[in-house]
Amino acid sequence: MFTDAGVSGGRPFAERPAGSALLTQVYIGTVIHVIVAKLDRLSRSTIDGLSTLEILRDAGVSVSAIDMDIYTSTPMGEMALTIALSFATLERKVIKERTHKGLMGATEQGRWPGGMHPIGWVTDENKRLVLDTEGAATASRIFNLIADGHGPKPVANILNAEGVPTSTRNGKWPHGSVQKVVRRKAYTTGLIPKKLRQDKRDV
């Protein structure tokens, strides 16, 4: 039995630990049939799913998906699995699009959609972002140091030397936290309402 607990089915099958291990056994010739509990555990991408099926088919290995009652040992079964993969991919894209629209709708109303808010902001009782002057100054300091050519580790050392507060348990800035601030898409992708982002630039 091969399990990929905690590994997203969105990753290419061959790049997942259990997927790679399974394919190794397929190449050795010890596998004749693959059973997946759910089709999306095989793949959530039509292209990757079909590529995996081709590898298995060429090796003489059939596939069955318990949740879809599909068995690829017959041409009709293989066609049914191909169609199911296509619909699974479409469903995933539709859900992703709806989720994105929901997030953008919340932010247009000035509400933070959830999760850890960016440094420089706090949320009030209505989940609306409120500018945090101290945090905004820290974020600006980080971006300015990066712009001046400092790497994440030197920036972390500077922040620690200056005693800049952080939420880590030991009260110290690790360079990974600096990288997360710099890479945070919320600063540039619209997840911070435009009105508030203008305030951020003025800090």
FIBAPA-172056 format. One record per residue (C-alpha): residue number from 1; x, y, z; residue in three letters. Coordinates in Angstrom, 1 decimal. Layout:
NUM X Y Z Ala
...
//
This chain:
1 0.0 0.0 0.0 Met
2 1.3 3.5 -0.9 Phe
3 -0.1 6.5 0.9 Thr
4 0.6 10.2 0.5 Asp
5 -0.9 11.6 3.7 Ala
6 -0.7 15.4 3.8 Gly
7 0.6 15.6 0.2 Val
8 -1.6 17.5 -2.2 Ser
9 -3.0 15.6 -5.2 Gly
10 -2.3 18.8 -7.2 Gly
11 1.4 17.9 -7.3 Arg
12 2.5 15.8 -10.3 Pro
13 2.1 12.1 -9.4 Phe
14 5.8 11.2 -10.1 Ala
15 6.9 14.0 -7.8 Glu
16 4.9 12.8 -4.8 Arg
17 6.9 10.4 -2.5 Pro
18 4.3 7.6 -2.7 Ala
19 3.7 8.2 -6.4 Gly
20 7.5 7.9 -7.1 Ser
21 7.7 4.8 -5.0 Ala
22 4.8 3.2 -6.9 Leu
23 6.2 4.0 -10.3 Leu
24 9.5 2.5 -9.3 Thr
25 7.7 -0.8 -8.5 Gln
26 5.8 -0.5 -11.8 Val
27 9.1 -0.2 -13.7 Tyr
28 10.5 -3.2 -11.8 Ile
29 7.4 -5.2 -12.8 Gly
30 5.9 -6.0 -9.4 Thr
31 2.7 -4.2 -9.9 Val
32 -0.2 -5.4 -12.1 Ile
33 -3.1 -3.2 -10.9 His
34 -3.4 0.1 -9.1 Val
35 -6.4 0.9 -6.9 Ile
36 -7.1 4.5 -5.8 Val
37 -9.7 5.4 -3.2 Ala
38 -10.5 8.6 -4.9 Lys
39 -9.7 9.7 -8.4 Leu
40 -8.2 13.0 -7.3 Asp
41 -5.6 11.1 -5.3 Arg
42 -4.2 9.9 -8.7 Leu
43 -4.1 13.4 -10.0 Ser
44 -6.0 16.7 -10.1 Arg
45 -4.6 17.6 -13.5 Ser
46 -5.9 16.2 -16.7 Thr
47 -2.4 16.3 -18.3 Ile
48 -0.6 14.7 -15.4 Asp
49 -3.3 12.1 -14.9 Gly
50 -3.3 11.1 -18.6 Leu
51 0.6 11.0 -18.5 Ser
52 0.5 8.7 -15.5 Thr
53 -2.2 6.5 -17.1 Leu
54 0.0 6.2 -20.2 Glu
55 3.0 5.1 -18.1 Ile
56 0.9 2.5 -16.3 Leu
57 -0.8 1.3 -19.5 Arg
58 2.6 0.9 -21.3 Asp
59 3.7 -1.2 -18.3 Ala
60 0.6 -3.4 -18.5 Gly
61 -0.8 -2.0 -15.3 Val
62 -4.6 -1.3 -15.0 Ser
63 -6.2 1.3 -12.7 Val
64 -9.4 1.4 -10.8 Ser
65 -10.9 4.3 -8.9 Ala
66 -13.2 3.1 -6.1 Ile
67 -15.2 6.4 -5.8 Asp
68 -16.0 6.4 -9.5 Met
69 -16.4 2.7 -10.0 Asp
70 -14.0 2.9 -13.0 Ile
71 -11.7 0.1 -14.2 Tyr
72 -9.2 0.8 -17.0 Thr
73 -8.8 -2.8 -18.2 Ser
74 -11.3 -2.1 -20.9 Thr
75 -11.3 0.7 -23.6 Pro
76 -14.6 2.0 -22.2 Met
77 -13.2 2.1 -18.7 Gly
78 -10.1 4.0 -19.9 Glu
79 -12.3 6.5 -21.7 Met
80 -14.4 7.0 -18.6 Ala
81 -11.4 7.7 -16.5 Leu
82 -10.1 10.2 -19.0 Thr
83 -13.4 12.0 -19.0 Ile
84 -13.6 11.9 -15.2 Ala
85 -10.1 13.4 -15.0 Leu
86 -11.1 16.2 -17.3 Ser
87 -14.2 17.0 -15.2 Phe
88 -12.1 16.9 -12.0 Ala
89 -9.7 19.4 -13.4 Thr
90 -12.6 21.7 -14.5 Leu
91 -14.2 21.5 -11.1 Glu
92 -10.9 22.4 -9.4 Arg
93 -10.5 25.4 -11.6 Lys
94 -14.1 26.6 -11.0 Val
95 -13.7 26.2 -7.2 Ile
96 -10.4 28.1 -7.4 Lys
97 -12.0 30.9 -9.4 Glu
98 -15.0 31.2 -7.0 Arg
99 -12.7 31.3 -4.0 Thr
100 -10.6 34.0 -5.6 His
101 -13.7 36.1 -6.3 Lys
102 -14.9 35.6 -2.8 Gly
103 -11.5 36.8 -1.4 Leu
104 -11.5 39.8 -3.7 Met
105 -15.1 40.6 -2.8 Gly
106 -14.2 40.7 0.9 Ala
107 -11.2 42.9 0.3 Thr
108 -13.2 45.4 -1.8 Glu
109 -15.3 45.9 1.2 Gln
110 -12.2 46.5 3.3 Gly
111 -12.4 43.1 5.1 Arg
112 -9.4 40.8 5.5 Trp
113 -10.4 37.4 4.0 Pro
114 -8.7 35.3 6.8 Gly
115 -5.4 33.9 7.8 Gly
116 -2.4 35.9 9.2 Met
117 -2.7 39.5 8.1 His
118 0.4 41.2 6.7 Pro
119 2.8 43.1 9.0 Ile
120 1.6 46.7 9.2 Gly
121 -2.1 45.8 9.6 Trp
122 -4.4 44.5 12.3 Val
123 -8.1 43.5 12.1 Thr
124 -10.9 45.1 14.1 Asp
125 -14.0 43.4 15.4 Glu
126 -15.6 43.6 11.9 Asn
127 -12.6 41.9 10.3 Lys
128 -11.6 45.2 8.6 Arg
129 -8.0 46.0 8.2 Leu
130 -6.7 48.8 10.4 Val
131 -3.3 50.4 9.9 Leu
132 -0.8 49.4 12.6 Asp
133 1.8 52.3 12.6 Thr
134 4.5 50.3 14.4 Glu
135 4.1 47.2 12.2 Gly
136 3.9 49.4 9.0 Ala
137 7.2 51.0 10.0 Ala
138 8.8 47.6 10.4 Thr
139 7.5 46.4 7.0 Ala
140 8.8 49.6 5.4 Ser
141 12.2 49.2 7.1 Arg
142 12.5 45.6 5.8 Ile
143 11.6 46.7 2.2 Phe
144 14.0 49.6 2.3 Asn
145 16.9 47.4 3.6 Leu
146 16.2 44.9 0.8 Ile
147 16.1 47.7 -1.7 Ala
148 19.5 48.9 -0.4 Asp
149 21.0 45.5 -1.3 Gly
150 20.8 43.6 2.0 His
151 19.9 40.0 1.9 Gly
152 17.2 38.4 4.3 Pro
153 19.8 37.2 6.8 Lys
154 21.6 40.6 7.2 Pro
155 18.2 42.3 7.4 Val
156 17.2 39.9 10.2 Ala
157 20.5 40.7 12.0 Asn
158 19.8 44.4 11.7 Ile
159 16.3 44.1 13.0 Leu
160 17.5 42.1 16.0 Asn
161 20.3 44.5 16.7 Ala
162 17.8 47.4 16.7 Glu
163 15.4 45.5 19.0 Gly
164 12.5 45.5 16.5 Val
165 9.7 43.4 18.0 Pro
166 8.5 40.2 16.4 Thr
167 5.9 37.6 17.2 Ser
168 8.4 34.6 17.3 Thr
169 8.7 32.7 20.5 Arg
170 12.3 33.8 21.2 Asn
171 11.6 37.4 20.2 Gly
172 14.2 37.2 17.4 Lys
173 13.8 37.8 13.7 Trp
174 14.9 34.7 11.7 Pro
175 15.8 35.4 8.1 His
176 12.9 33.2 7.0 Gly
177 10.4 35.7 8.5 Ser
178 12.1 38.5 6.5 Val
179 11.7 36.4 3.3 Gln
180 8.0 35.9 4.0 Lys
181 7.4 39.6 4.4 Val
182 9.2 40.4 1.2 Val
183 7.4 37.7 -0.7 Arg
184 3.9 38.4 0.7 Arg
185 1.6 38.8 -2.2 Lys
186 -0.9 40.7 -0.2 Ala
187 1.2 43.8 -0.6 Tyr
188 1.0 43.7 -4.4 Thr
189 -1.9 41.6 -5.6 Thr
190 -4.9 43.6 -4.3 Gly
191 -5.6 41.6 -1.1 Leu
192 -5.1 44.8 0.8 Ile
193 -7.8 47.2 -0.3 Pro
194 -6.6 50.0 -2.6 Lys
195 -7.5 52.7 -0.2 Lys
196 -5.5 51.1 2.6 Leu
197 -2.6 50.3 0.3 Arg
198 -2.3 54.0 -0.4 Gln
199 -2.0 54.6 3.3 Asp
200 0.7 51.9 3.5 Lys
201 2.8 53.7 0.8 Arg
202 2.6 56.9 2.8 Asp
203 4.1 55.3 5.9 Val
//
